[in-house]
Amino acid sequence: MSAFNTTVSSIDCDDETLRGNLQGADIPTLLMTVAHLTGDLTVLNPEWKPVIAMGVAGSGMPPETEAQVREFCLQRLLAFRDSGQPVPGRPTTDQLHTLGTWLMGPVIEPYLPLIAEEAVTAEEDLRTPRWHKDHIAADRDFKVVIIGAGESGMIAALRFKQAGVPFVVYEKGDDVGGTWRENTYPGCRVDIHSFFYSFSFARHIWDDCFAPAPQVFAYMQAVAREKGLYEHIQFNTEVSDAHWDEATQRWQLLCRNSDGQVRVDSNVVVFAVGQLNRPMIPAIPGIETFEGPAFHSAQWDHSIDWSGKRVGVIGTGASATQFIPQLAKTAADLKVFARTTNWLLPTPDLHGKNSDSCKWLLANLPHYSLWNRVAMAMPQGVEVLEDVMVDVDYPPTEVAVSARSE
């Protein structure tokens, strides 16, 4: 049995259970789900069109209108349940166009192919290779090496496995997960919504709106187990050199593990080494004379008691914005040395929990999980992109690249 969320084949609950859980439904997601299940696109009332702000689709309705919408959707869902109609598959192109236009307006048009990749059932994986080595080159000696078992390395490994191509993954750490294995600083979590962070073919019902690192790491481990990737990974093995040999037309690699060094070759190398696994300590004159603890956030020292400490943080990147508030709770004095000011979007539910109703709907209402992903993907992929596109005719400023950006 899969460890991940799967497509629900029917609405299997009593009236009051459904009514109670719909109180926690996201209104745009709920309306699109009902329109998809019933096939009635008139459900998408123009007066119920969501408000898009900061890459998030919200209902923008007064509470009494929201209550009316929830009751309307309840009655449509109960009628669908009692009709015995089968749950439809993923939305058609026409349905996706209509629902996308309702959500975002005409601006959605060029992005529909991208959105279509998210608008799939939990069992579908549109990126699965449509070929297999045994069918086209069964006798060919061909080997692939993947360097790194983070997210990119894992998905590359899955694709080669699906295509029947022999491969091995070399990982310098002792487990999968990449940055989510290595970073353990206080407050470490994803900076996009948890449900949109997971693979579309391995959907997870998260406890937190923005999952903390341990949850993400556990998810990566679960994906690796579910997809049978662990058996292809050599852990605690670091590739120290890789070069292409013109004479043999193969890659030559030097690997180092607990047994020493070994040379291997391969037809293809996938460099999935990431960009966050080699901490850079700034060359500050006199840093070697500092007598207190000093370390990079990616190599967090959990033995330190921050109570009463005077702390200096150098940098204001994504990691710093997460752990600085945590240090500020206990440190006696905290100074942040910033080269460049950070700009952050408001994220009111950053430390919030997903409600039991939300998790129930994702697990029990057909296609709610599908439209939940789409409702996140569309505004973030379209609205935010429009906000940051450069207008060459706009006078340059320190803070904006267009009038809309300003």
N, C-alpha and C positions, 0 to 999 in steps of 0.2 A: 504494500500500500504506500502511496506517495506521502511524503512528509509535508507536502505543500498544498495550498488551496486548489481545489479542482472545480470544474464547472458543475453547477447544480442542475439536475435534470428536471426538476419540478419545484413548485412551491408546496412544501410539505409541512404545514403548520396550521394551527387553528386561527380564527379571526383575531382574537385578542392578543395572541403572541405577535402576529404581524403588525397589528395596530400599535402595540406598545413599542416595538423596535423601530417602526417608521418615524417615531418622534425624534430619533437620533440620526435620521438620514440627511445626507447633504442634498439640498433641494435640486440643484442642476443635475446631479448624478441620478437622483430618483426619477426625475421627469424623463431623462433620456433612456433610462432603463425601462420604464413603463412604455414609452413609445416604441422601443425595440421589441419588447416581448409581445405587445398587442398588435404591432404593425400599424397602429393608428398614429400617424404623425401630426394629427391635429391636437394631440396632447401638448405639443409645443406651443402653447399660447404665447403670442408676442408680449402680452402684458406680464408674463412670468419669465421673460428673458433675463438671464443673470447679469449682474454688474461685474465687470472685470476691473480689478484694481491690484497693482503691484504683482501681476502674474497669477492672481488667484480669482477664480470664479465664485462669486457669492450671490445669494438670492436677492439681496437688496430690498426685501419685502418687509412690511410691518408684520408683527407677530400674528395678527388675526388673518392676514392673507396667507402666511406660511401654514397656519392651521388648516385653512380651506384647501390648500394644495395637497397637504398630507392626506386629508380625508378623501379628496378626489382620487389620488393615486391609490389609496387603500381600496376603494371600491373597484377601480379598474383591475387591480391585481387579484382581488377576490374573484371577480368575474372571469379573469383569465385562468385562475386555478380551477374553478368549478367547471370550466368549459371542456377540460380535458385536452386542450390543444397542446401539441408538443412544443418544447422550448426551441425557438429558432437558433440557427447557427450564428456565426459572426455577422455583423451588419453588411448589407450590400453596399456597393459604391454609391448608389442613389441615396440610401438611408444615411450613410456617413456624411454625404454632402449636405443633406437637409439638416441633420442634427448638428453638424459642424457650423453651418451657416447660422443656425439659431443661437448657438453658443457664442460665436465669435464675430459673426457678420461676414461680408464678402472677403475680408482679408484672409480667411482661412483657405481659400481656393488653392494657392500653390503649395500649401503644406499638407494637403490631404493624403498624398502617398506616404508621407512620413507618419502621419497620425494613424493610417491604416495598419501600420506595423504594430501599434499598441492596441488596436481595436480587434483583438482576437480572443478566443476562448482560452481558458487556462491550460488546455491540453495541446493547443496549437503552438507551433514554433516555425514561423515563416522563414527563418534563416537556416533551417536544416538543409544541408547540401542535397541537391537533387540528383546526385550521382554517387557511385560507390566504386572504390578502387578495384574490387573483384570483378566488376562488370566491364571495365575499360582497360585495366592494366594489371591483371591478376598475377602475372609472372614477373613483373618488374620489381627489382630490388630498390626500394625507395624508403628513406627514413627521414623523419622530421625531429628536430630538437626545439623545445620551447624553453626559454630561460625566464623563470619566474612563475610562481603559482598564486599570484594575486588575481583580481577579477579578470583582467585581460588574458592572462595565461590560462585561466580556467576555461574561459569561453572558447579560446583557440583550441585547447585540448578537446573540448566537447565536440567541436566541429570536425576535427580530424578523426576522432573516434567514430562519429556518425558516418563519415565518408570511408571508413575502413583503412585509413592511412596509418601505418605504424609510426608511433611517436613516443618520445620520452620527455618529461618535464624535469628540469633541474632547478631546485629551489634552495637558496642558501639558508633559509630558516628551517624551523622544525615542523611547520604546518602550512596549510594554505591560508589565504586571506590577505596577504600583502600588507598594505598600510593599516588594515584593521587588526592584524596580528601584532604589528610592531608598535603602533601608537597606543599608549595606555594612560596618557595624561588626563587629569581631572577634567570632566566636561566634554570629552571627545565624543562626537556624534556626527551623524550625517547632516548636511546643510540643505538638502532637499527633502521633500516629504517621504517618509519611509516606504509607503505603498508604491511610489513611483521609482524608488531606488532599486527594488528587486527586479530580477530578470522576469520578463513577461511570461516565460514558460515555467517559472518556479516561483509563483506568487506566494508570499508569506503574509499571514495576518499578524501585524506588528502590535505590540502593546503600547509603544510610544509614537506620537506624531512624527518626531524626528529621532530615530533609533540611536541609542548610545552604542559606542563601539563594541562592547561585549556582545550585544544582540546581533550586530552586523557580522562579527567574526563567527558567531555560532551559526548564522544563516549560511555563510560561505562554506563552513564545514559541512553543513547539511546538504548543500548543493553538490559538493564534491563526493559525498557518500552516495547520494541518490543517483548520480550520473556515473558512478563507477570510475572516478578519476584518480582516487588515491593509489590504485594499483599501478598507475603510470608515472607516479612522481617519485623522484629520488630527492629526499630531504637532506638538509645539512650538506648540500653539494653546491659549491660556488664555481661558476664559470669565470676564470680569470683572463682568458684570452680566446678570441675568435677571429679567424681570418679566412678569406676565400682563396682556395688554391686553384689557380688557373689550369695547372697541369692535370689535376684529377677531376676538376669541375665539381669539387665538393668543399664544404666548410670543414675546417680543422679547429677543434676546440680543446682547450686545456681546462680540466675540471679538478677541483680540490675538495676532498672530503676527509673523513677521519682516518681513512686508510692511506692518505697521501694524494699524489697527483696522478691523473690518468688522461690520456688523449683519446678523443673520440672524433668521428667524422659524421657528416650528415649531408643530405641533399639540400635541405632547407633549414634555416634557423629563424625562429620567431622571437624577436627581442621584446619580451613582455616585462621588462625590468622596472617599469614605473619611474616616477620622478621624486618620490618622497621617502626613499629608503637609504639615502646617503646624507646624514645630517651635516650641515656646514656650520662650523664654528667660526665666527668672524675673527679676523686677525687684528685684535685690539692690542695696541702696545701696552705691556705690563699685565696682561691678563693672567700670566703665569704666577704673578705675585698675590693674586686674590686668594685669601685664606679660607673663605667660606665655600660651601657647595656650589658648583657651577656645572651646568649640563644643558644639553639641547632638549627641547620639549619632546622630541621623538625618542629620547633615551631617559625617560622620566625616572627620577630617584624617589621611590615611594617610601623610603626610610625617614624622610625629613618631616619633622614636626614644624609647621609653619607658624605656630603661635608665637607672637612676640618678635617675629623676624622682620628685618628690613629687606625688602625684595626688589630687585630690578629686573624688568623684562625688556629685552631688546627685540623689537619687531612687533608688528600689529597685523600679521597675516591671519589666515583662517584659524589656525591652531590657537594663536594668542587670543583671539576674540572669544574662544571657548574656555580656555583655562584661566584667563585673567579674572573673570568674575568669581571663579571658584577660590582662587588665592586671596582675593579681596575679603572673603568672609572671615579669614583667620589671621592673615598677616598683620603685623602692627603698622607697617608702612609699605606701600606698593607704588613704585614709580615705573612708568612705561616710557621707553625711549622709542619714539616713532620717527622714522624718516619721512613717510608719506601717510597722510590721513586716509583711513579706510572709509568706504561708503557702504552702508548696510541697508537692506530692505527691512521694513518692519516684519517681524515674525512672531506674532503674539502667542502662537501655540508651540513655540520652539521646545519648551520643556513640558508640554501637555501630554496627557494620556489619551489614547483612543478609547472612546466609550464602549461599553459592552454592547450597546445597540449597533454601533458602527461595525464592530467585529462580527456580530450576529448576522448582519445584512451581507457582509462580504462572504460569509460562510454558507448562507442559506437562501439568499435571494438570487435567482438566476441572472447572470450578466451584470449584477451590481458591481462586482469586482472589475469587469471590463470597462464600464463607463466611469468608474472611479478613477481609473488610470487615464482615460481619455480626458476627463474633466480637469486633470492636473497637467496633462501633456499639452493640450491646446493653448491655454493661456501662457504657460511658461515658454513654449516653443515659438509662439507667435507674438504675444503682447510684449514680453520682455525683449525679444529680438528687435521689435520695432522701436523700443525705447532707447536702444544703444546703437542703432545704425547711424553712420556718419552722414551728415548733410554737408556736402562740400561748399555750399553757398552760405552756411551759417558761420558767423564770425566766431573764431575759436576762443574758448574761455578755459578757465582752470577746472571747471566742473561739468561741462556739458559739450556734447557733440552735435546737438540739433536743438531746435526750439522745443520739440517734444521731450528730449532728454533733459533740458533745463527745467 
